[in-house]
Structure formats: C-alpha cells, structure tokens
Amino acid sequence: MPSQHFLVIVNPASGHRRGREVLEQAKPLFHAAGADLDVRLCERPQHALEIASAVDLKLYDGCCIIGGDGTVHEVVNGLLSRGEKIDLPLGLIPAGSGNTLHLHQGGHDVPVSVRRILAGQTSALDVARVTAGGDVIYCINIVGWAAVVDINCLAEKMRFLGPMRYAVATMRFLLNPKPRPARLIIDDEVIDDEFLLVVGCITKYTGNGMLLAPQASIDDGKIDVVVVRQASRRELLQLFRKVFDGSHVNLPFVECHQVRRFAVDHDDQRPLNLDGESVGQAPFTVEMVQGALRIFA
C-alpha cells in the first residue's frame, strides 16, 4: 500500500506562535504511520492563501492546516479561488487562539486531529459565499455584522490576553451597545428595523468557545442566522452569560433562522467579521455553497 502524502500549511504565528511547536508534535505521529509531509511555512499575511491557490493538488492525499481560524480561512479562499472542483480533503490541526471549526468537529487536540486525518474518513464541508462590493470571500465559521464586528475589533486590540480577549471585549461592548438601522433579508423575508446583532454561523461555535448556534451543521446547506434587534444592557448581559452553553437561544429577544441565504442592506463603513477577519463592509449578501469542500472527519 503506497504511503500517504500530505501538504502541510503551517502558520508559525498562530496562537502566540504555537505553530512550530504543534508541527513538531504532529510530525512523529504522521511518520509513525509511514506518511510523507510536504511542509510549507507561512512567512507573511495571506501566504497560506497564496500557497493553496498555486500548489499542484494532484500530488497530495490531503491538505493539513496547522493554525487557527484565520489560517483555515486563508486556505479555503485560496482553494476556492482556483475556479475548479476541489476534491482534496482538509485536515485541521489546532494551533490558533480561535479554533472554532476544529471544536465543532471535536478535534481540539493534536493527536486526535492527526489520527482522524490518517484514518482517511471524510465528510462534506459547506462554505458561505459572501459578496461585499465587488469582492467575493468564502467563510467556514461566521459572517458577522453590527455587535460581532465591534467586539472583534476590540478583541484584536487585546491579542495579548489570548483566547479570553473575546470575553473581555464582549463585556466592554455591553457598556455601550448601539443598534443600527438596516434592511435584513432572510431567504425571501424582508425585515426593516434596528439591529444590535446579525451573525450567520456555519459552525456551532464562535470566539472562545461561545456556543452561538447550537443547532448549526456544517453539511446541511444552511447558515444559522442569530439576530438581536433591541435589547437592554441587562438583557445583553444575560445573553452573554448563556451563550457558552447555547441556552441564549431561548431568550425572547434572540431570533434564530436556518436559511440558505441572507443579506444586510446598510451604508456602513465599518468592516464585517468574516471568520474573525475584519474585511469587507455592508451592504453584503451571503449564499451557502453546499459541499464545496471535504474535511477529514
């Protein structure tokens, strides 16, 4: 039986520069199984995207990603920018401060993730196609607008806090929440109102283990849109307390929709939160691409 050959894209800067350390943990596990590795180290922002968009995919049995949400986001966009059907499955090895797709899949440590890759079983991975202005960006975690953008921007300024920065940023946001007027289109329903939060979730988790969309599935062709229109500081604090176990969905001011597409029409200069990256801006549209990729499961 021929040995498996994997492309391994490593972000050394992920998770307080844990990328190299995680690579050294993973290597002997692959080698013990007789697998060959072609390791590519990311040297700059968007380098993972560049590698994924240009490499000869036919040479490999899988593309392994050592990093967090941002690295996975880059690789997915690099692969889908090729304009061809992508059959090469993705293997996720967590090394970031945010590992939401990993957590959704239950692959939160290195040995579990590597064993899953070597076993070779795969499942479908849906991707959200986001069109903002003239740009098309693909997401595998969240598409966020309003509060989730403000919180993410605050969290980026507090990276020195590690994963807990999301919780700290959320608490700071609660001190001064500001709803934004907009038109929200969910499938064919049009809602004109003010919104504190609109976030589309492909995975169950976001941020540091927040179970924002407990019913979300990565292979049902739908995106779970969580909406909060008006809410007091006290109600928002209640939401924050409950979001880690998913019970916030039972609060009367929280709306949850499972849809194939949604859009926000609002003249907003602030960026979106796309898989934790602050890019694009409203107005924007989101459409699910069912089974766009495959993932070791």
N, C-alpha and C positions, 0 to 999 in steps of 0.2 A: 504493500500500500504506500503510495507516494506521500512524502511529508507535506504538511500544510505550510503554506507560505502567506504571511500576513504583512500588510503595510501597517506600520505603527506611527501615528502622528502624535507627537508629544509637545505639549506646551509647558516648558520649564518654569514659566512664571505663574502657573495656576496654583491656587490655594496656598499663598505665602511661599511660592517657589518649591512646591512639593512634587512637581512633575518629574524631575530626575530621580528623586527618591522612589516614587511609585514605579517608574520604569525599572529600577534595579530590583524591586520586589517582584515584578511581573516576569522579568526575563527568565529566571531559573524555572519557573512554572511552565512556561512555553517550551523551553529547551528540554525539560524532563519528558515532555510529550513528543519530542522529535520535531517540533515546529521551527521553521525558519522565520526570522524577523527582518524586515527592511525598515529601520528606524529613521524617521525624519524629525529633526528638532525644529520647532518654530523659533525664528530669530527676530520677529517683529510682528506688530499687529497686522492681521489679515493674511499672515503667511500660511496658516492652515487652510484658508480658502484657496490660496494660490496653488498649494500642493494638490489639494483634492480636485481642482479644476483641470490640472495638466497631466497628472500621473497616468500611466498606462494601467488601467484597472484589470485588464485581462491577465496580468501577471500574478494576481493575488486571489486567495480564498476568502479574504475578509479585510476590512479596514478598521483597525483598532484605534481608538482615540483615548489618549491619556490627558485628561484635563477636566474642566468643569463645563458649565452650560455655555459659556462664551465660545469655547473651542469646538464643542459639538455644533453650535450654531454656524460657525465658520465652515466646518467641513460639509455640513448639509448644504449650505449655499454654494460651495464650490462644486459639489457633485451635481446639484440640480441646474447649475448654470451651463452645464455641458450640452443641454438640449437633447439628451439621449436617455433611453431607459437604463436605469441603474439597477443591476442585479447583485452587485457586490454588497453583502450584508455588513452592517456596522457593529463593532464590538466596543462597548463602553466600559472604560476602566476609570473609576472616580479619582480625581486628583484636585478638584476645584473647591472653592468655598461654597459654591452652589452646585449641587449635583441632582437636579430635580428629575430628569428622565431616568437616571440611574436608580433613584429612590423609588420611582414609580414601578420600575422593573424588579425591585428587590435586590439589585446588585450594588449594595452600598459598601462593599469592601473588595480588596484586590483579588484574593483567592477565589471568592465566589464568582467574580466577573470573569476571570481567566478560565475557570472550569466551564462556565457557560459558553464561552467562545469556542473552546476546544471541543465541546460536545457537538457543536455544529447545528443545533436546532434553531430555526429562525421563525419569526413572526412578522406580520406587516406593521409598518410604521406610517401613520398618517402625518401629513405636513400641511400647515396653513400657509397659503399663498397670500401675502399682504401686498396690496398695491397702494402706494402713497406717493402722490405726484406722478412722476414718470418712472419711479423705481419699483421693482418687484423684489421682495425679500421673503425668504422662507423661514418659518418658525416651527419648532418642535416642543415648545414649552408654553409660553404665553404671548398674547398680544394685548398690551395694556394701555389704557388711556385714563387721564384725569389722576385720581389719587395714587394709582400704582406708579405713574410717572414721577410724581412729586416725591414719593417715598424712595424710588430707585435713585433719583438724583441726589437725595440726601444720603442714601446709603453709600453711593460711590465716593462721597467726600469723607466717609468714615471707614474706608477699607482696612485701616489699622486695627479695627475692632474684630475683624474676621467675620464668621457667619452671623454673629449676634448683631451686626450692623443693621440688618433688616428690621429687627425688633426695635432697636433704638430709633431708627428713622421713622418707623410707624408711630411710635409714641410721640415724637416731635411733631409729626403731621397732625395728630389728634388735637394738638393745642390750637390749631387754626385751620380747620377744614373749609374749603371753598368750592361750592358746586359750580359747574359750568353749564351754560345753556347749549343745547345741541340737538340735532336730529339723529336718533338711533334707529337703524333699520335692521331688524332681526328676521332673516328669511324674507317674507313679504309683509311683515308688520312694521308700520312706521310710528315712532314714538317721539313727539316733540316735548321736551321737558328740560329740567336742570338735573345734572348728574354729578355725584361725588366720585363714583367709581364705575368704570366699564372695563372688564377684563375677560378676554377669551382664553380659555385654558384647554390645551391639548392633553397635558398631564394632570394628575390629581394635585400635585404639589407645586408650590412656588416659594421663592425666597428661602428662608432657613427652616424647611420642614413644615411650612404652612399648608394645611390640607384644604386649599381654597375651593377645589372642585372634586369632592369625594366620589362623584359618580362618573368622572371622566374616564374615557377609554382611548387608547392610542391607535385603535384599529376599527372604530365604528363609523368612520367617515363624518363624524360630527365634532363640533367645538362647543365646549360648555361655557356659556357667557354668563358671568356673575355681574349683576347690576345693583348699585345702590343709588337711589335718587336723592332724597333728602333724609338726613339723619342728624341727630344732636351729637354733641361730644360724648355724652353718656352712652348713647346707643352705639357709637363707633367704638368706644372702649369695650363695650360688651361684645361686639363683633370680633375685635382683636383677641379677646380672651378665649373665644370659642373657636377661632379659625384653626387652631392647631389640632383639634380633634374632629373638625368638619361639622360640628353641631351648629355653626353660624347659619347654615342654610335654612334652619327652622325659624330664624328671626323674621318677624313680619315685614321688615323693611328691606330684606335681601331677596332679590329675584334671581332665579336660575333658569336658564334656557339652554336646551340642547338643539343646535341648529347646524346647517351646512354652510351658511354664510351670514355675515353681518357687516355693517358699515357705520361709521360715525361721520356726520357732516357738520363740521365746525371749523371756523377760521382760527386755528390755534397754532402759534409759533413754537410752542414747546414740543420737544421730541416725544415719540412713542416709546414704550418699553417693549422691545421685541427680544424675547429670550434673555432679558436682563440687560440688553444693549440699548443705549439711548440713541435711536436713529429714527429717521422719517418724521412725519407730522401729519396731523389731520388737515383736510379730510382724508379718510382712508377706507379701503374695503378689504374684507377678508373672505377667502373661499377655501374650503377644505379640499385637499387632493388626497383621496383615499388610497392607501397602499403605495404611496410614492416611493418608499424605501423599504428595506427589510433590516431587521435587527436581530442579533443573537439573543435568544430568549430561554 
